[in-house]
Amino acid sequence: MGDRQAKDALFDAFGEVAKALGNGRRAELVDVLAQGERHVDELSAEIGQTVANTSFHLRVLANAGLVTTRRDGTRIYYRLASARVSELWLALRDVTAAHHEQLDELAAAYLGDRDRLEQIGRIELAERLAAGDVVVVDVRPATEFATGHISGARSIPIDEFAANIKDLPAGIEVVAYCRGPYCVFADDAVRVLRRRGRRARRLEDGFPEWVRADLPVAAAGAS
């Protein structure tokens, strides 16, 4: 029978992982890294922190075993340690959505009014992609698209979107997607398209959920 000290150490190890995620900026880093690996300069820009602060948060995540690194010349790239880390983040997010009393209010303050933004489910989108009667646009940064994307999607990062709508075929519905249900990029793209008189919807969630559902994906150089 195990003793108290050994049991304490075991549960402290579980607590270390929970503690690593117990910070909003670190949770945001995991959310970004669920899209694919990034180097620290990109990550610091994504979470609005200095490189020094971002590096600190990444070390905490690494010490908890949640991220790993690789070096390419002078740059260090970070990625999630495994798909299980992405699953942990999605589970944490889902539990928060179900039980945090203020989450809807907090999400609305960030995302704005979504009442007029129609969504499409993953299975319906996969079927329509196979039928070829929809255009799917990935509005995440190009580096994330290159790491992995919905098979058949085209990349138009949100900061280039308005200038490139003219390149989308006319007379066909457009579906935009980004990082997940709390990502504003797809919302912004759909609003722009609707103002231009185009039929448009956003994917109900994002790329990590698409991957988790084992739906068709492609990577760098593929479409």
PyMOL commands that set and color helices and strands:
alter all, ss='L'
color gray80, all
select helices_A, chain A and resi 4-20+24-33+40-47+51-63+83-99+103-111+122-131+142-147+158-167+185-195+207-212
alter helices_A, ss='H'
color red, helices_A
select strands_A, chain A and resi 38-39+67-72+75-80+119-120+135-138+149-150+154-155+174-178+200-206+217-218
alter strands_A, ss='S'
color yellow, strands_A
deselect
rebuild
show_as cartoon
